[in-house]
Amino acid sequence: MTTLGIIGGTSLFGTKLLEDAEEKEVETIYGSVYLLVTDAYVFSPRHGKESNIPPHQIKYKAIISAFKELGAERIVGATSVGSLKRDITPRSLVVPHDYISLCSMPTIYDDELVHITPGLDEGLRTAIINAAKELDIKLVGKGVYFQTLGPRLETRAEINFMKNYADIVGMNMASEATLAKELGLRYANISTVDNYAHGIIADEELDYRQIVADAAKSKVDLEKVLVKLIEAGE
């Protein structure tokens, strides 16, 4: 069984998934990372132990580097997103097949002239989709993820632009997927749809506290899929 790396948000704290994990602080050249570790997986809460690291301050390079040091060659990012399509309803699970990011991206090649071709690992995407099918959990098996730069949410005009090119919007996946590819690691994503993006439903105002509450409702199915992946190994 190969070690699975999992990057999650606040909604996975307190789940059975993390019951037997041990706390570990890993030092990397990009800074220290707080992790929860077992023989089968390594979990990184991207917002930190206290859930207080804002999206634009997440130490992506340190997290991905720590996974590589610990031998986690497969990484599943679990992210909370807004839906850009009416038919992708809140509480849906989406496994993106591609992404767009027009903002500044972290890279390990700050001092070298190196270009990589970004992408998500199709084998790992398929494993996620098959795990959900075996559990009879419905999910959306394709989608384009549009990454924005937090911590603010998006304007109505921005969402009106994005919805023509993408299906969901969030603040994390493109950074994680790109760094994983740079370090030769396999990365795929499960996104929990916790709200419609700003303006998709007329006159609906977004509230971050409500988004967090809705994310907690989706964690049951997400946790089941992750446990299935851990048990399956490779």
C-alpha positions as CSV (number, residue, x, y, z in Angstrom):
1,M,0.0,0.0,0.0
2,T,1.4,3.4,-1.0
3,T,1.0,6.4,1.3
4,L,-1.8,8.8,0.2
5,G,-1.4,12.5,0.7
6,I,-4.6,14.4,1.6
7,I,-4.9,18.2,1.7
8,G,-8.1,19.3,3.3
9,G,-9.9,22.2,4.8
10,T,-11.6,22.8,8.1
11,S,-14.5,20.5,7.4
12,L,-12.4,17.3,7.8
13,F,-11.3,18.1,11.4
14,G,-13.2,16.0,13.8
15,T,-14.0,13.2,11.4
16,K,-13.3,9.5,11.9
17,L,-10.8,9.7,9.1
18,L,-8.3,11.4,11.5
19,E,-9.0,9.5,14.7
20,D,-5.8,7.4,14.8
21,A,-3.5,10.0,13.2
22,E,-0.4,11.3,15.0
23,E,0.6,15.0,15.0
24,K,3.8,15.7,13.2
25,E,5.7,18.9,12.4
26,V,7.8,18.6,9.3
27,E,10.6,21.1,8.4
28,T,11.1,21.9,4.7
29,I,13.2,24.5,2.9
30,Y,9.9,26.4,2.5
31,G,9.0,26.4,6.2
32,S,7.4,24.0,8.7
33,V,4.2,22.2,8.1
34,Y,1.7,20.7,10.6
35,L,0.6,17.2,9.5
36,L,-1.5,14.3,10.8
37,V,0.1,11.0,9.9
38,T,-0.6,7.3,9.8
39,D,1.0,4.4,8.0
40,A,-1.5,4.7,5.2
41,Y,-1.9,8.5,4.7
42,V,-0.5,12.0,5.5
43,F,-3.1,14.7,6.0
44,S,-2.4,18.4,5.8
45,P,-5.0,20.9,7.0
46,R,-4.1,23.7,4.5
47,H,-5.4,26.4,6.8
48,G,-3.2,25.2,9.7
49,K,-3.8,23.5,13.0
50,E,-5.9,26.4,14.3
51,S,-7.7,26.9,10.9
52,N,-6.5,30.5,10.9
53,I,-4.3,30.7,7.8
54,P,-6.1,32.7,5.1
55,P,-6.1,31.4,1.5
56,H,-3.5,33.8,0.2
57,Q,-1.1,32.8,3.0
58,I,-1.3,29.0,2.7
59,K,2.2,27.4,2.5
60,Y,1.6,25.4,-0.6
61,K,5.3,24.8,-1.4
62,A,6.0,23.6,2.1
63,I,3.0,21.2,2.1
64,I,3.7,19.6,-1.2
65,S,7.4,19.3,-0.4
66,A,6.6,17.7,3.0
67,F,4.5,15.1,1.2
68,K,7.4,14.3,-1.2
69,E,9.8,13.9,1.8
70,L,7.4,11.5,3.5
71,G,6.8,9.4,0.3
72,A,3.3,10.4,-0.4
73,E,3.4,10.1,-4.2
74,R,-0.4,10.4,-4.7
75,I,-2.1,13.5,-3.4
76,V,-5.9,14.2,-3.2
77,G,-6.9,17.7,-2.6
78,A,-10.3,18.2,-0.9
79,T,-11.6,21.7,-1.6
80,S,-14.7,23.8,-0.9
81,V,-16.0,25.5,-4.0
82,G,-18.8,27.6,-5.4
83,S,-20.9,26.4,-8.3
84,L,-20.8,28.4,-11.6
85,K,-23.6,26.3,-13.1
86,R,-27.2,26.0,-11.8
87,D,-27.3,22.2,-12.5
88,I,-24.3,21.7,-10.2
89,T,-26.1,22.1,-7.0
90,P,-24.8,22.7,-3.5
91,R,-23.7,19.5,-1.7
92,S,-22.5,18.0,-5.0
93,L,-19.1,16.4,-5.2
94,V,-17.1,17.3,-8.3
95,V,-13.9,15.7,-9.6
96,P,-12.3,18.3,-11.9
97,H,-10.5,17.3,-15.1
98,D,-8.9,20.7,-15.8
99,Y,-8.4,24.1,-14.3
100,I,-7.9,27.8,-15.0
101,S,-5.8,30.2,-13.0
102,L,-5.1,33.7,-14.2
103,C,-3.6,34.9,-10.9
104,S,-0.1,34.6,-9.6
105,M,0.9,31.0,-8.9
106,P,3.4,29.5,-6.5
107,T,6.3,27.6,-8.1
108,I,9.4,25.7,-7.0
109,Y,11.2,27.2,-10.0
110,D,11.8,30.7,-8.6
111,D,15.5,30.6,-9.6
112,E,15.4,28.4,-12.7
113,L,14.0,28.8,-16.2
114,V,11.8,25.7,-16.2
115,H,8.3,25.2,-17.8
116,I,5.9,22.3,-17.0
117,T,2.7,21.4,-18.6
118,P,0.0,21.5,-15.9
119,G,-2.6,18.8,-15.5
120,L,-4.5,16.5,-13.2
121,D,-3.6,12.8,-12.8
122,E,-6.2,10.8,-14.8
123,G,-5.5,7.5,-13.0
124,L,-6.1,9.1,-9.6
125,R,-9.2,10.9,-10.9
126,T,-10.5,7.6,-12.1
127,A,-9.8,6.0,-8.7
128,I,-11.8,8.7,-7.0
129,I,-14.7,8.3,-9.3
130,N,-14.7,4.5,-9.0
131,A,-14.5,4.7,-5.2
132,A,-17.6,7.0,-5.2
133,K,-19.5,4.5,-7.5
134,E,-18.7,1.6,-5.2
135,L,-20.1,3.6,-2.3
136,D,-23.2,4.6,-4.4
137,I,-22.3,8.3,-3.9
138,K,-23.2,10.5,-6.7
139,L,-20.6,12.9,-8.1
140,V,-19.8,15.0,-11.1
141,G,-17.0,13.3,-12.9
142,K,-15.7,16.2,-15.0
143,G,-15.5,19.9,-14.5
144,V,-13.2,23.0,-15.0
145,Y,-12.0,24.6,-11.7
146,F,-11.4,28.3,-11.8
147,Q,-8.9,29.5,-9.1
148,T,-9.1,33.0,-7.8
149,L,-6.9,34.8,-5.3
150,G,-8.4,35.0,-1.8
151,P,-9.2,36.0,0.8
152,R,-12.1,38.0,-0.7
153,L,-14.9,36.3,-2.6
154,E,-15.6,37.1,-6.2
155,T,-17.6,40.0,-7.6
156,R,-20.8,39.4,-9.6
157,A,-19.0,40.6,-12.8
158,E,-16.1,38.2,-12.2
159,I,-18.5,35.3,-11.8
160,N,-20.4,36.3,-14.9
161,F,-17.1,36.1,-16.8
162,M,-16.0,32.8,-15.2
163,K,-19.2,30.9,-15.7
164,N,-18.6,30.9,-19.5
165,Y,-15.3,29.0,-19.1
166,A,-15.5,27.0,-15.9
167,D,-17.9,25.0,-13.7
168,I,-16.7,25.7,-10.2
169,V,-14.7,28.3,-8.5
170,G,-12.3,28.1,-5.5
171,M,-9.0,29.4,-4.2
172,N,-6.7,26.3,-3.8
173,M,-6.6,23.6,-6.4
174,A,-4.6,25.1,-9.2
175,S,-1.7,26.0,-6.8
176,E,-1.6,22.4,-5.3
177,A,-1.9,20.7,-8.7
178,T,0.8,22.8,-10.3
179,L,3.3,22.3,-7.5
180,A,2.6,18.6,-7.4
181,K,3.3,18.3,-11.1
182,E,6.6,20.3,-10.6
183,L,7.7,17.8,-7.9
184,G,6.7,14.7,-10.0
185,L,3.8,13.8,-7.8
186,R,0.3,12.6,-8.9
187,Y,-2.5,15.0,-7.9
188,A,-6.3,14.9,-8.3
189,N,-9.1,16.7,-6.5
190,I,-12.5,16.3,-4.9
191,S,-14.5,19.5,-4.6
192,T,-17.5,19.9,-2.4
193,V,-19.9,22.4,-3.7
194,D,-21.0,24.4,-0.8
195,N,-22.9,27.3,-2.4
196,Y,-23.7,28.9,-5.7
197,A,-21.1,31.5,-6.7
198,H,-22.0,35.2,-6.3
199,G,-24.8,36.1,-8.7
200,I,-25.6,32.7,-10.1
201,I,-28.8,32.8,-8.1
202,A,-30.2,36.3,-8.4
203,D,-30.2,38.3,-5.2
204,E,-28.5,35.6,-3.1
205,E,-25.8,37.1,-0.8
206,L,-22.8,35.0,0.1
207,D,-21.9,34.6,3.8
208,Y,-18.6,32.9,4.7
209,R,-19.9,31.5,7.9
210,Q,-22.8,29.9,6.0
211,I,-20.3,28.5,3.4
212,V,-18.3,26.8,6.3
213,A,-21.5,25.4,7.7
214,D,-22.6,23.9,4.4
215,A,-19.1,22.4,3.9
216,A,-19.6,20.5,7.1
217,K,-22.7,18.9,5.7
218,S,-20.8,17.6,2.7
219,K,-18.0,16.0,4.8
220,V,-19.8,12.7,5.4
221,D,-19.7,11.6,1.7
222,L,-16.2,13.2,1.2
223,E,-14.9,11.2,4.2
224,K,-16.3,8.0,2.9
225,V,-14.6,8.4,-0.5
226,L,-11.3,9.3,1.1
227,V,-11.4,6.2,3.4
228,K,-12.2,4.0,0.4
229,L,-9.2,5.4,-1.4
230,I,-6.9,4.9,1.6
231,E,-8.1,1.3,2.0
232,A,-7.7,0.5,-1.7
233,G,-4.0,1.6,-1.7
234,E,-2.6,1.0,-5.2
